[in-house]
Amino acid sequence: MRSIALDVGSKTVGVAISDLSGFLASPLVTLRFASEDYDDALNQIEALLKEYPVDAIILGYPKHMNGSIGDGALRSEFFKDEIEKFTSATVILWDERLTTVMAHQSLMSNQMRNEKRKKVVDQVAAVTMLQEYLDQKRQKESQNGRK
């Protein structure tokens, strides 16, 4: 079954989805909503989950570099609680420190124009998170299989 990753911001949610085998993460869409209109964002996420059934939802959890949490992490905790009300999928808070920075660097190294980069950076950050999750899950399954 598939997994999905959500990179939640104050105006956008970057979305990535895995293939059916759970091997590869791909960008799906960037959901847009009015600044801090989280009801709209949650409605869009709920509709997306009906279209793409998943077992796991990887939700970006942006801790500060020292491990403390700020507004972004609190927003993710709120989204986790709300998403769990309308799905049976497991919702996992995923440490996403530096994923947006890595996404920007990746897009700049591909010489993508700033205008286009802004439109897809949240999706690329979601892909980064989801691929990390898939790789780690596969590694754990492989290690458990050897025991």
MODARA-V802502 format. One line per field, one symbol per residue. psi: psi as a letter, one per 20 degrees, with the letter a starting at -180 (. if undefined). A space follows every 10 residues. Layout:
BEGIN
psi: ???
END
This chain:
BEGIN
psi: rrqqqpnpai iqoppqqrrh ikhppqqgqo pqrqokmhgg ghgggggghh hnprhqoopp nnqrhjirqb gghhghgggg gghihjqiqp ppppokpjhh ghgggghhhj kpqgghghhi hhghghgggg hggggggggg hgghhi.
END
